[in-house]
Amino acid sequence: MSTDPYRSLLNHLASCTDDTDIEKLLSALLTDKEQHEIANRIRIFDLLERGVTQRDISEQLGVGIATVSRGAKAMQIHDLSALLNTHRQSS
């Protein structure tokens, strides 16, 4: 029986009830740099939604304009309101 590894990861994350378990899993799966890049992507989404210009976001976070542009494109495709609400509540 073949299982899609990405789907397995999603199912595992969805079944986690403890933030510590999720943190341990992501620490095992992602390098420090990858974790930082994901966190920056969420910051990019948040700043874009707040109306900050792409150039200002690039300068503020120290990322390339292409990175910010990819984030803007992702926001056009996906509804990220739940993620952003969670991000703002934990900030």
N, C-alpha and C positions, 0 to 999 in steps of 0.2 A: 504494500500500500504506500503510495507516494504522497507526501505531505508538502505543501508549499511552505518553505521555511519562514517567509515573511508573514504569512497568515498565522503560522504557529507563534511567532513572536508577538503579533498583535493580540492573539488569544491569551497568551501568557500575561502580557501587560494588563489586559482588561480584567484578568482574574486576580491580579495583585490587590490586596486590601491594605497593604502597609507601604508607606512611602519609602521606608528603608529598603524593602525588597526591590522596589523599582530602581532606586539609586544604585544598589549593588549590581543589579543586572546591567544597567546602562554603563556603569563603570567597567564592568567586565567586557562589554561589547564595543565600547567606544574609547578611542584615545582621548587624552586631555584636550588636544586640539579639536577633535570632532565634537566633544561636549561643548567647548567654547563656541564653536561655529554654530551649533544648534541654538545655543542661548542667544547669540547675536542675531540669528534669524528671527527669533521671537521679538527681540528688541526692535529690529527693523520693522516688523509688522506693526508693532505698537506705535512707533514714531511716525510711520506713514499714515496710520489711522488718525493720529493727532494733528496731521497736516504739516509735519516737518518736511522740508524739501529733501529730495534724494541727495543732493550735494551736501547739505548740512548733516544728514545722517551718515554719509560716507566719512566726512571729517570727524564727526563726533565719536563714531565707533572705530575709526581707523580701518575701514574696509573699503574695497574698491567700489566704484560706482556701478560696475556690472553686478556685483553682489547685491547691492540695493535694488537695482533694476529687476533682478530675478525675484527678489522678495515682492516687489510691486506687482509683477506678473502673476506670481502665485496667489496674491491677495485677490486679483481679478477673477481667478479661476475657482478659488475655494472660499467657502464661508469660514472665516477664522474667528468669529465673534466669541464663541465659547472659550477658545484658547486664550484670547486676549482678556476676557473677563477673569479667567483664572489667574493669568499673569498679573493683572492689576491688583487682584485681591491678595496675592502673596507678596507683592512688592512693598 
